[in-house]
Amino acid sequence: MELKKSAVDLTDLAIGIVVLDIVVSVGATILINVRDTNTASSVSYNLADDAATGIAEYGNWFKIIVIIGVAAVVLSLIFMAFGRRAGGAGTTY
């Protein structure tokens, strides 16, 4: 029995989003712990604080990144649906 292949495989997108979310969450936690173990105004404190601020800013863009990924999937489905309706190979109108 042959299994049908789906038009668009969403597992890559879902796994990518989950892995990205885990990396950002763990990274932010580590940076905040490093920042809190150092004395204020030291180089290591400022570096960890700037990096934690950067990851927090990236987290603000995360929803937009997910929306763009879903939009790419929808557009690929639309292009695949209309791409199959071509009359013949090499036919131009």
N, C-alpha and C positions, 0 to 999 in steps of 0.2 A: 504494500500500500504506500503510495507516494503522498507525502504531506505537502500541502500548498504553502508557498512562501508568502508571507505577508508583504503588502505593498511597501510599508515603511516599518522598520524595526525600531521600536521606541525604547528597547532595553539599553542601548548605548547612551541615549540621552538621559534616561533615568539614573543609570549607574554613574554617569559623569556628574550629574547634579548632586547625588548623594555623597560621592567622594569629595567633591568640591566643598560641600557644606561641612563635612567632617574635618577636612584639612583646615578650613577657616576657623571653625570652632576650637579645635585643639590648638592651633597656632595662637589664637587670641588668648586662650587660657594660659599657655606657656609664657607668652610675652607679658601678660599682667603679673604672673607670679615672679618673673625675673625682675620686672620693674619694682614690685613691692619689696623684694629682698635687698635692693640697693638703696643707698642713701640719696636723698633728693639732691638735685643739681649736679650729680656726678655724670660722667660721660656714659656709663653703662645704663644709668637710670633714664637719661634723656634719649638714648638710642632705643631702648625698649619701649619708652613712652611714645616716641614717634612711630615706631613700627606698629604698636597696638592701635594708635590713631589711624594709621593707614589701613590696617585690616578692618577696623570698624567702618571706615569710609567705603571699603570694598563691599562690606556687608550691606550697606545702603543700596548698592547697585545690583545686588544679587537677584532681586525680583525682576529687574529689567532684563538681566541675562537669561533668566528662565523664560520670560515672555518672548524674547527673541528666539530662543531655541524652539519653543512651541510654534511660533510663527514660521520658522524655517521648515518644520515638519509639515505644517498645513500647506505652505507654498509648494513643497515637493510633491504632496499628494495632488494638488491642483495641476501642476505641470505634468505629472505622470498621467492623469486622467485625460487631459487635452492632447498630450503628445501621441497617444495611441490612435487618435481619430484621423490622422493624416491619410489621404487617399492612397497614394503610391509613393514609393521611394523616389525622391528627386523631383516630385511634381511641384511646380510653383504656379502661383496664381497672380 
